[in-house]
């Protein structure tokens, strides 16, 4: 079965049950082209046809906007759950159930979207609610991303090659001659292949190097970090000669306060990230559900509005949800076409680029029955 659902409607025959039976039989009697469900839409207030025509365009825009928010929240959930992407799916639920189940069992939420209100008011309530989610997402994402970015740049500083990584967590106080008026300890990066050269030559790179003062403090895959002690006044000379011999003197002063501050910042950022992670995932979960539910209510409003505009008053149509069988999509379209072509003789020749007020054609294909697609695969990776 596909994650794509088709929400369609057709006018009631003698009764709406008959419309349902006919469609269900046509799509399942020979072989199962789709799994079908009635889609429940309550008795909404119709208002005037003028308002419906305008509303039809508004709802089309709202539909795309809400879908984009649903996808944004889902995508951000994937970003936040960096190491456990397989967990994403179990957090993307609507009302505690998976998305397809929610749509199949759709019940209008009377408390949130009271049907005594006009269609326009209901659409405005939904629009406000989802715009709020969109704005909150931007703010929360920006705060969390900046925290994550700062932490990553600190982590990058503490990793990588000895040529440029932070040395704070590698060296200890004992590695240095501190508080001496004349002596100073320097840190030198030496390629592994040149260890022997280093041991033979370091004492002669400048005049005042303390003999036998070098110690290997740390190694990565390519290089070693050596300490060496010399007189302060020989530093410039030593650096120049070291460079000529392909030894790199790192510009590093041991400062306990600074090192402590760096470590503390790292710990603080890491703790902050952990602290924000739980509440952020919970917020994403709740608001993904809210946005998805709002989206399906908009689909219901669209089916209602479009059905009244096409099939006229009094309100008499059956909304139906089809889950197409992947192998039979084209056959299903043909069966539905044969079933409903009498509704609109122009449907086969209608060009999707023609703009007829109230029928939103430029956005999608046009069929003789009311049709909207609901794609429950809200993540971009398949």
N, C-alpha and C positions, 0 to 999 in steps of 0.2 A: 504493500500500500504506500501511497505517496504522502509526503508531509503537506501536500497542497490540497486544500478543500475548496469545493465550488459551492458558493451560496447562491441559489437561484430562486426565482419565484415565478409562478404562473397563475392566471386568474382562476378563481373557484368555478367549477362546473356547476352541476346542481348543488353539490356541496363541496367544501374544500377537501374533504376526505376522498372524494372521487378523483380530484386532481392529483392527490398524493398517490392513490392506488395505481392510477394509470402510469404515472412516471416510474413508480417503483417496479411495476410489472415490466415495462418497456426496457428498463436498464438491468433487470436481473433474470428475466424468464429464460432466455436462450443460454447465455453464460453471464457470469457476474461482471458487469462493466464497472460497477461502483457499489460501495456500501452506502446506504442512504439513511438519513435521519430527518425527522421533522425539525424545523428550526422555529422555536417559539418566540413570537413577537407579540407583546401585549397590545391592548386597544389604545393606541396613541391618539393624541388630538391632531386632527388633520389641519385645521386652519384654512386659509384661502389658497387657491391654486397659485396665485401670484407669489405668495410667500414660499410655496413649495418649489417653484421654479428657481428662485434666488437661493433657497436653502440647498438645493441639489448641487449647485456649484460650490457653495461654502463647504458642504460635507465632503466633497471630493478633495478639496485642499486639506481639510482637517484629517481626512483618512491618511493622506501621504505624510502629513506632519507627524501624526501619532505613530505611524509605522516607523518613521525614522527615529523617534524617541525610543520606541521599544527596542529597535536594533542597537541604538547607542548604549542603552543600559546593559543589554546582553553582552555587547562587545567589551564594555568597560569591566563587567564582571569577569570576563576572560582575562583581561589585563591584570586585574587585581589578584586573581587566583593563580598567579604565575606558574607555580610548580604543580598545581593539581587541576589542570585544564579538564580532565575527565570528570571532575566534580562539578563543572559548570552546569551541565545538563540537569543535574539533580537540584540545582538552585533556581533554575528557570521554570518556575511553576506558576500557574494562575489559580488562585484560590486553593492552593495545596495539591492540585492535580496537574498532570502533564497537559500541554497546550491543546493537543487534539481532543483529549477527553473533555477539557473545559468547553471547547467550542461545540462539541457534539451534545453536551448536556446543558448548553447555554440557558440560563434563566435570567431574565431582566432583573437588575438590582433596584427594586422599588425605593429603598431607603436612600440610596445615593442619587438616583435619577428619577424623581417622582413623576409619574406619567400624567399627573393632573396639570403639569406645566406644559407650555407650548413646546413644539419641536425645536424652535429656535432657542428657547431658554435652556432646554436640555443640552443642545449642542454647545451652548456657551459655558454651561457648568463643566462639561467634559473638556472643552478647550482650555479653560482656566486651570483646571486640575492638572492637565498634562503639561501646560506651559510652566507651571510651578515645578513639576518634576524635572523638566528640562533645565530650568535655571538652577535648581538645587544640585543637579548632577554636575553642571559646569563648575559651580563653586567647590563642591566636595572633591571633584576630580583634580581641580587645579591645586587645592591644598595638599592632597595626598601625593600628586605627581611631583610637586616641588620638594616635599619631604623625601620621596623615593630618589629623586634626582640628586639631592645633596648627599644622601647616604651612598649612592652609587659612586659619586665622584670621590668621596672619601675612601671607599673600598678600592677604587681604581688606584688611588694614591698608595694604598697599602699592598698593592699587588704589582705584577709586572716586573720589568728588568731592574737589576740593581743600579743601572745607569740613572734611572729617574724616579724609582719608587721611594716612598717615605721610609726613613730608616728608624723611625721612632720605636717600633715594636721589635727591632732587631738588636739595638745596642743597649748596654747597661752602663750605669754610672762608673762601675769598676774599670770599664774599657778606656777611660780617659784620665789624663793628668789634668786636674781642675785647679783653679785658683793659684796657678803658678805665674809669677811675673815674667819668667823667661821661656818656659816650656809650653808646648801646645800639642795636642794629639790631632792628627788628620786621618780621614777615612779615604781609602783608595780602592777603586774597583779595578781588579786585575783579571784579564781573560784566563780561563782555566789552563789553556795551553802555555801561558806565560808565567806560571807560578815560579818555575825555577829561575827564570830571568829576574823576576822580582826579588827573590831571596838573595841572588848574587849582587844585584845592583842598587837596591833601595838605599843602602847606607852611603852610596857615592853620588846620589842624585843632587845633593846639596852639601854644603860644608858642615852644617851643624846638625846632622841627624844622629839621634841617640842610637848607638849600636845595639843590635839584638832586641830592638823595641817593637818589632812587627809581630802581629798576631792575626791569625785568620778568624774572623768573627762569624762569618755566615757565607753560605754558597747558594746560588741558584743554578739553573742548568748550564748557563754559559760562563758565569763569572764568580769570583770570590771577593768578599769585602775584607780588606786588611786594614788594621790600625797601624799607625807609625807615629813616633813622638820625635819632635825636633824643636830647635830654638825658633822663637817667634820671628826673629829677623830673617830667617832663611826661607820663610814660606813662599815668597814670590819665585825665588830661584828654584825651589823644589817643585812647584806646580809646573813651571815651564819645562823643566827637564823630564818630569813625569809624563807630560803630554807628548813630548818627542818620542818617548819610549812606549807610547800607546797605553799608559796607565792613566786612569781618570780620577782626579782628586775631587771628591764630592764636597760641595760647599755646605758644611754641617757644623753647627755649634751645639754642644750638649747644653740644653737648658731644661731643667727638670719641670719648671712651671709650664713652659710651652708644651712639653711632651704630655704632661698630665692633662692640660686643657684639650689637646687633640683627642686623647683617649676618652675624656669625658664627653666631648662632643659626639664622638662615634657612638658611645653607649647611649647617650641621650636620644640621638636620632633613631637608633635601632629600637629603643624602648618605645619612643613615640609612634614609630611605624607599627610595632606590634599592638600598641594600645588602640590605634585607629583602625586596624585591620578588621577586627570583629564587628564593631558597630557599622563600618562601611559595607561589609558584605551583607549584614542584616538589612541595612537601608536599601541596597541594590536589590535584594531579594524581594522585599516588600513592595518597592516601587516598580520593579519589573512587572510584578503581578498586577499592581494597580493600572499601569500603563496598558498592559495587554488586555485587561478586562475592559478598559475604556475604549480600546481599539475595536473590540468585538461589538460593543454597544453602538459605536459609530457605523459599523457594517450593518447592524440591525436597522439603524435609522435610515441608512441609504437604501436598503431593500424596501423599507416601508414607503419612503418618499417616492422612489422610482416606480414602485408598483402602482401607487395612486396616480402618478402622472401618466403612466402608460395605460393602465387598465381602467382608470376612471373611478367614479364614486357610484354607489356606496362602496366602502372598503371591502373588497372580496378577493383575496388571493391566498395562496399557500406558499410559505417560504420553506425551502427544502435544502438540506445540506448533503452534498455528494462527496464521497471520498473515492476519487477515481482509481481504478486498477491501472497500475503503471503501463501494462502492455496494451491497454484498450482505450487510451485517451482519444484517439481519432475516431474510433468506432462510437464511443460515448457521445462525442460532439454530433456525429451524424444522426444517431438515434434521437437526441434531444432536438435537433433541427427538424427532423421529420415530425416529431411529436408537436412542435410549437410553431412551425413555419406559417400556419394559418393566422397566427396572431399579428403578423406584420409582413405583408407581401414584399416590402422594400428591403427587408433585412439582408437578403442575399447580395443586393447590389449597393447597399449603403457604404459609402466610402468613409473610412474612419477619420479622414481629415476634414470632412464637412462638420460645421459647428451648428448643432441645433440646440437652441436654448433649453436648458432643463435636462438634456440628455448629454451626459459628459462623454463625448465620443473621442475627443482628441487624446484622452488618457488611456483608453483601452479598446479592445475589440467590441464590436456591437453584435448582439444576437437578438432573435425575435422574443426571447424571454429575458427577464432581468437577471444579470449575472455579475457576481463579484468573486474575485479570487481571494482566498485567505492562505497565505503561505506561513505555515507553522515552523518552518526552519528559519529561526531568527538569527542564526549565527552565520557569518560568512564562510567559515571553514566547514566543508561538508564532512 
